[in-house]
Amino acid sequence: MFRSFSSFNYRVWFIGALVSNIGQWMQSTALSWVVLTQLTHNDAGAMGITMALQFAPPLLLVGVTGWVADRFDRRRLLMVTQSLLMSIGAVIGVLVLAGVMTLPLMYAFAFVLGMVAAFDNPARQAFVSDLVARENASNAVALNAASFNMARMIGPAVAGIVIVAIGTGWVFLVNAATFLAMIVALHLIRQDELVPRAKATGSNRLADGFRYVRGRPDLMVTFTMVFLLGAFGMNFPIFASTMALEFGRDADGYGLLSSILAIGSLAGALLAARRERARIRLVIVGTGLFALAAAVSAVMPTYWLYAVTLMFTGFAVVTTMTTANGYVQTTTDPALRGRVLALYMAILMGGTPIGAPIVGWVADAYGPRAAIMLGAAAAFLACAIGFTWLVASGRLHRHESRRFTLTLDETRPISVVTQVAPEEFSDEVAATTPIRLPELEVPEIATDRTRSRPA
């Protein structure tokens, strides 16, 4: 489960990311609470707009941010983005404490945070694969998700206590201070131990990532499921805050719900770390589990029963997203990884500007339970799309001897239609992704790095 910790660079990264993520979750909780209770009168629609402004830039800048993550030194790029995020958090905290923060001004800061995060996210996701050997990449991604959800378990609860005790503005200042841990970690990382980055042999075009994904039907299906779940199912700040108000709870009750959600999320991330590789079938199963858990949570009559169901919701969503992230990273051409991950993050986060305002409006008009059911319906649709692809691709079929048992063919190759010549692919991709060229199908093969590449 913890094999990536054998790398010094990953240990340093993990600690820095954990501290920084705790601050980020504290800020996320405080931001939602300020908009909902201080800048508006429990307006979930305004909260949805705030989330949309934060997550719109990754979608708008997807081509540029992925190209930047592939073209420039990711460690230095992260130093810049983390420093900017620290500064923005400090400014928001000062303005809230001074009592001059307004809703339009908060909208502007949300958009600026989204702009910086648009460059930070793909670089941070791709940098994880630079820290460990390829065989540990999936484990490193899962442990990274575990760090994120450990922070999610701690940050919102601490934020709720701080908000009630001394005020919301201080939460933003604490978050700004936690970015120092990540900046120090980036300075301590040994550059000579980083995994050498693959270089594209042709021109580094922004559109290469789009063309690559378009030729991978498995990635197209994965991205579709991630979009539906991210747009309508993962609006947890709206769900948890409005449900907390429905049950008559204050900021500490809202923060506790977010932390309870993270208990299940952490369990899902740790179990994902135990698996040797990420499989698309687990992404499909995870979306189905999320649909079921969300639907059950929507009908819970008391605060604590709702809180218990959130653990299952968190487990399902992190199992899905961690597996999807690991699958994308470990099966993508390393020379295109930054651009493909930027597209993945844009679809995951960029769905929020579409879904969050709709979910916020549904919560205002019909109540938070209806909004949660909307997320459950989107997850069920995502699961149906994934299952349909499994059947249509010929991977799922009846068992030869057991009448009512279905089996999944793991050895069946995934055909990839691409306009890139085979010599432009690295050995790593040849080992994981078979390629279909016009009138020629190359079967799946395993290559040995110590030998010359097969023709």
C-alpha positions in Angstrom: 0.0 0.0 0.0 2.8 2.4 0.8 5.5 1.3 -1.6 5.9 4.8 -3.1 7.3 6.0 0.2 10.5 4.2 -0.6 11.3 7.3 -2.7 12.7 10.3 -0.7 11.2 12.7 -3.2 7.7 11.2 -2.8 7.9 11.3 1.0 8.8 15.0 1.0 6.0 15.7 -1.6 3.4 13.7 0.4 4.1 15.7 3.7 4.1 19.1 1.9 0.9 18.2 0.0 -0.9 17.0 3.1 -0.2 20.2 5.0 -1.1 22.4 2.0 -4.3 20.4 1.3 -5.5 20.8 4.9 -5.3 24.6 4.4 -7.0 24.4 1.0 -9.9 22.5 2.5 -10.2 25.0 5.3 -10.4 27.8 2.7 -12.9 25.9 0.6 -15.2 25.5 3.6 -14.8 29.1 4.7 -15.4 30.4 1.1 -18.6 28.5 0.8 -19.8 29.6 4.3 -19.0 33.3 3.7 -21.0 33.3 0.5 -23.9 31.4 1.9 -24.3 33.2 5.3 -22.4 36.5 5.3 -22.6 37.8 1.7 -26.1 36.4 1.0 -29.1 35.1 3.0 -28.6 31.4 2.4 -28.5 31.7 -1.3 -27.4 28.4 -2.7 -27.5 29.8 -6.3 -24.8 32.4 -5.4 -22.8 29.6 -4.0 -23.1 27.7 -7.3 -22.0 30.7 -9.2 -18.9 31.0 -7.0 -18.0 27.4 -7.6 -18.6 27.8 -11.4 -16.2 30.8 -11.5 -13.6 28.8 -9.7 -13.8 25.8 -12.1 -14.5 27.6 -15.4 -10.8 28.5 -16.2 -9.5 24.9 -16.3 -12.1 24.3 -19.0 -11.4 27.5 -20.9 -7.6 27.2 -20.8 -7.4 23.4 -21.2 -5.1 23.4 -24.3 -2.7 26.1 -22.9 -2.4 24.7 -19.4 -1.7 21.1 -20.6 0.9 22.4 -23.0 2.6 24.4 -20.3 2.7 21.3 -18.0 4.5 19.4 -20.7 6.7 22.2 -22.0 8.2 23.7 -18.8 9.8 22.4 -15.6 6.9 21.3 -13.5 8.7 21.8 -10.2 9.4 25.5 -10.9 5.9 25.9 -12.4 4.4 24.6 -9.1 6.5 27.0 -7.1 5.0 29.9 -9.0 1.4 28.7 -8.8 1.6 27.7 -5.1 3.1 31.2 -4.3 0.3 32.9 -6.2 -2.4 30.8 -4.4 -0.8 31.7 -1.0 -0.9 35.4 -1.8 -4.6 35.3 -3.0 -5.7 33.5 0.1 -4.0 36.0 2.3 -5.6 38.9 0.5 -9.1 37.4 0.8 -8.5 36.8 4.6 -7.5 40.4 5.1 -10.5 41.8 3.2 -12.9 39.5 5.1 -11.4 40.6 8.5 -11.6 44.2 7.5 -15.3 43.8 6.7 -15.0 45.1 3.1 -15.6 41.9 1.2 -18.6 42.0 -1.1 -20.3 39.3 -3.3 -19.0 40.7 -6.6 -15.5 41.0 -5.2 -15.7 37.4 -4.0 -16.8 36.3 -7.5 -13.7 38.1 -8.9 -11.4 36.3 -6.4 -13.0 33.0 -7.2 -12.3 33.5 -10.8 -8.7 34.4 -10.1 -8.2 31.4 -7.9 -9.6 29.3 -10.8 -7.1 30.9 -13.3 -4.1 29.9 -11.1 -5.5 26.5 -10.3 -6.0 25.8 -14.1 -2.2 25.9 -14.4 -1.5 24.3 -11.0 -3.7 21.2 -11.3 -2.3 19.4 -14.5 1.3 20.2 -13.4 0.7 18.8 -10.0 -1.0 15.7 -11.2 1.7 15.0 -13.8 4.5 15.8 -11.4 3.4 12.8 -9.2 4.5 10.5 -12.0 7.9 12.2 -12.1 8.6 11.3 -8.5 8.4 7.5 -8.7 9.2 4.7 -11.1 6.6 3.8 -13.6 5.6 0.6 -11.8 4.7 2.6 -8.8 2.8 5.4 -10.6 -0.7 4.0 -9.9 0.2 3.6 -6.2 1.6 7.1 -6.1 -1.6 8.6 -7.6 -3.7 6.6 -5.1 -1.6 7.8 -2.1 -1.8 11.3 -3.4 -5.6 10.9 -3.3 -5.2 9.6 0.3 -3.3 12.7 1.2 -6.0 14.9 -0.3 -8.7 13.1 1.6 -6.8 13.0 4.9 -6.7 16.8 4.5 -10.4 16.7 3.6 -11.1 14.9 6.9 -9.2 17.4 9.0 -9.5 20.7 7.2 -13.3 21.3 7.1 -13.8 20.3 10.8 -11.0 22.7 11.9 -12.4 25.4 9.7 -15.8 25.0 11.2 -14.3 25.4 14.7 -12.2 28.4 13.8 -15.2 30.1 12.1 -17.3 29.7 15.2 -14.5 30.6 17.6 -12.7 33.6 16.0 -14.2 34.3 12.6 -14.0 33.3 8.9 -11.2 35.6 7.9 -8.6 33.8 10.0 -9.3 30.6 8.1 -8.0 32.2 4.8 -4.8 33.4 6.6 -4.2 29.9 8.0 -4.5 28.5 4.5 -2.0 31.0 3.2 0.5 29.9 5.8 0.1 26.2 4.9 1.3 26.8 1.3 4.8 27.3 2.8 4.9 23.5 3.5 4.5 22.8 -0.2 7.0 25.4 -1.3 9.6 24.1 1.1 8.9 20.5 -0.1 9.5 21.6 -3.7 12.8 23.1 -2.8 13.9 19.9 -0.9 13.1 17.5 -3.8 16.2 16.0 -5.3 16.1 16.9 -9.0 18.7 14.3 -10.0 16.3 11.5 -8.7 13.3 12.7 -10.7 12.2 10.3 -13.4 13.4 11.6 -16.8 10.6 13.2 -18.7 9.7 11.8 -22.1 10.1 14.3 -25.0 7.8 14.4 -28.0 9.7 13.8 -31.2 7.5 16.0 -33.3 6.2 19.5 -32.7 4.7 20.2 -29.3 1.2 21.1 -30.6 -1.6 22.0 -28.2 -4.0 19.8 -30.2 -2.0 16.6 -29.9 -3.7 15.8 -26.6 -7.1 16.2 -28.1 -6.3 14.0 -31.0 -4.8 11.3 -28.7 -7.8 11.1 -26.5 -10.2 11.1 -29.5 -8.3 8.0 -30.7 -8.8 6.2 -27.4 -12.4 5.0 -26.9 -11.6 3.9 -23.4 -10.5 7.4 -22.4 -13.5 8.9 -24.1 -15.8 6.8 -22.0 -13.8 7.5 -18.8 -13.9 11.3 -19.5 -17.7 11.1 -20.1 -18.3 9.4 -16.8 -16.0 11.8 -15.0 -17.8 14.8 -16.5 -21.2 13.7 -15.4 -20.0 12.9 -11.9 -18.0 16.1 -11.6 -20.7 18.4 -13.0 -23.7 17.1 -11.0 -22.6 14.6 -8.4 -19.6 16.2 -6.7 -21.1 19.5 -5.6 -20.5 18.6 -2.0 -20.2 22.2 -0.7 -23.7 22.9 -1.9 -25.1 19.5 -0.6 -23.4 19.6 2.8 -24.0 23.3 3.6 -27.7 23.3 2.6 -28.4 20.0 4.4 -26.6 21.4 7.5 -29.0 24.4 7.4 -32.0 22.1 6.9 -31.0 20.1 10.0 -30.6 23.4 11.9 -26.8 23.2 12.2 -24.2 26.0 12.2 -20.7 26.2 10.5 -19.3 23.5 12.8 -22.0 21.1 11.7 -21.3 21.8 8.1 -17.5 21.3 8.6 -18.2 18.0 10.4 -20.2 16.7 7.5 -17.3 17.5 5.1 -14.9 15.6 7.5 -17.2 12.6 7.8 -17.4 12.5 4.0 -13.6 12.4 4.0 -13.5 9.3 6.2 -15.0 7.2 3.4 -12.9 9.0 0.9 -9.7 8.2 2.7 -10.7 4.5 2.9 -11.4 4.5 -0.9 -8.0 6.1 -1.6 -6.1 3.6 0.6 -7.8 0.6 -1.0 -7.0 2.0 -4.4 -3.3 2.2 -3.3 -3.3 -1.5 -2.7 -4.2 -2.4 -6.2 -1.4 -3.1 -8.6 -3.0 -1.1 -11.5 -6.1 1.0 -12.2 -8.8 -0.7 -14.2 -11.6 1.0 -16.1 -14.2 -1.6 -14.8 -13.7 -0.2 -11.3 -14.5 3.3 -12.5 -17.8 2.0 -13.8 -18.6 0.1 -10.6 -17.6 3.2 -8.5 -20.1 5.4 -10.3 -22.9 2.9 -9.7 -22.0 2.8 -6.0 -22.0 6.6 -5.9 -25.5 6.7 -7.5 -26.8 4.3 -4.9 -25.2 6.0 -1.9 -26.3 9.5 -3.0 -29.9 8.3 -3.5 -30.0 6.8 0.0 -28.4 9.9 1.6 -31.1 12.1 0.0 -33.9 10.5 2.0 -32.2 10.3 5.4 -34.4 11.9 8.1 -31.8 13.0 10.7 -28.5 14.8 10.6 -26.5 11.8 11.9 -28.1 9.3 9.6 -27.3 11.6 6.7 -23.7 11.9 8.0 -23.3 8.1 8.1 -24.4 7.7 4.4 -21.8 10.4 3.5 -19.0 7.9 4.3 -20.3 5.5 1.6 -20.7 8.4 -0.8 -17.1 9.5 -0.1 -15.8 6.0 -0.5 -17.6 5.6 -3.9 -16.6 8.9 -5.4 -12.9 8.6 -4.4 -12.7 5.0 -5.6 -14.0 6.2 -9.0 -11.9 9.4 -9.3 -8.7 7.9 -8.0 -9.0 4.9 -10.3 -9.9 7.1 -13.3 -6.9 9.4 -12.6 -4.5 6.4 -12.3 -5.9 4.8 -15.4 -5.3 8.0 -17.4 -1.8 8.5 -16.1 -0.6 4.9 -16.5 -2.0 4.3 -20.0 -1.1 7.6 -21.6 1.9 8.4 -23.7 4.4 10.1 -21.3 5.2 12.8 -23.9 1.5 13.8 -23.9 0.7 13.1 -20.2 0.5 16.8 -19.2 -1.9 17.7 -22.0 -4.1 14.6 -21.5 -4.2 15.3 -17.7 -5.1 18.9 -18.4 -8.0 17.7 -20.5 -9.0 15.3 -17.8 -8.9 18.0 -15.1 -10.7 20.4 -17.4 -13.5 17.9 -17.9 -13.6 17.0 -14.2 -13.5 20.6 -12.9 -14.9 22.3 -15.9 -18.2 20.4 -15.5 -18.8 22.4 -12.3 -19.6 25.7 -14.1 -22.4 23.8 -15.9 -23.6 21.7 -13.1 -23.1 23.8 -9.9 -25.5 26.6 -10.9 -28.1 24.1 -11.9 -27.7 22.1 -8.6 -27.8 25.4 -6.7 -31.0 26.4 -8.4 -32.6 23.0 -7.7 -31.5 23.3 -4.0 -33.1 26.7 -3.8 -36.3 25.8 -5.7 -37.0 22.3 -4.5 -34.7 21.7 -1.5 -31.3 20.1 -1.0 -32.7 16.6 -1.2 -33.8 17.1 -4.8 -30.3 18.5 -5.6 -28.7 15.3 -4.2 -31.1 13.1 -6.2 -30.0 15.0 -9.4 -26.4 14.1 -8.7 -27.5 10.4 -8.1 -29.3 10.4 -11.5 -26.2 11.8 -13.3 -24.0 9.1 -11.7 -26.5 6.4 -12.7 -26.3 7.7 -16.3 -22.5 7.6 -16.2 -22.6 4.0 -14.9 -25.0 3.0 -17.7 -22.7 4.6 -20.3 -19.6 2.8 -19.0 -21.5 -0.5 -18.8 -22.8 -0.1 -22.4 -19.3 0.5 -23.7 -18.1 -2.7 -21.9 -20.7 -4.7 -23.6 -20.3 -3.0 -27.0 -16.5 -3.4 -27.0 -16.9 -7.2 -26.5 -15.2 -7.4 -23.2 -18.2 -8.5 -21.2 -19.7 -11.9 -22.1 -21.4 -14.9 -20.6 -19.3 -17.4 -18.7 -18.7 -20.6 -20.6 -19.9 -23.0 -17.9 -22.0 -20.9 -15.4 -25.3 -19.9 -16.8 -25.9 -16.6 -15.0 -22.3 -15.5 -14.6 -20.7 -12.7 -16.7 -16.9 -12.5 -17.2 -14.7 -9.7 -18.3 -12.0 -10.2 -20.9 -9.0 -8.3 -19.5 -6.7 -9.4 -22.4 -8.7 -7.9 -25.2 -6.7 -5.1 -26.7 -8.1 -1.5 -26.9 -7.8 -0.3 -30.5 -6.4 3.2 -30.8 -7.1 5.3 -33.9 -4.5 8.0 -34.1 -2.8 10.3 -36.6 0.6 10.0 -35.0 3.1 7.6 -36.6 4.1 4.6 -34.4 7.7 5.7 -34.1 6.4 8.8 -32.2 5.2 6.6 -29.4 7.5 5.7 -26.5 8.2 2.1 -25.3 6.0 2.7 -22.3 2.9 3.3 -24.5 3.7 0.4 -26.7 3.7 -1.8 -23.6 0.3 -0.6 -22.5 -1.7 0.6 -25.5 -2.0 -1.3 -28.8 -2.2 0.9 -31.9 -4.5 0.5 -34.9 -3.2 2.0 -38.2 -5.0 1.9 -41.5 -5.3 -1.7 -42.7 -2.9 -2.9 -40.1 -3.7 -4.0 -36.5 -0.8 -4.5 -34.2 -1.6 -6.9 -31.3 -0.8 -6.0 -27.7 2.8 -6.7 -26.9 5.2 -6.3 -24.0 8.5 -4.7 -24.6 11.8 -5.0 -22.8 13.6 -1.7 -22.3 16.9 -3.4 -22.5 16.3 -4.4 -26.1 15.6 -2.5 -29.2 12.0 -1.5 -29.9 10.1 -4.1 -32.0 9.3 -3.1 -35.5 
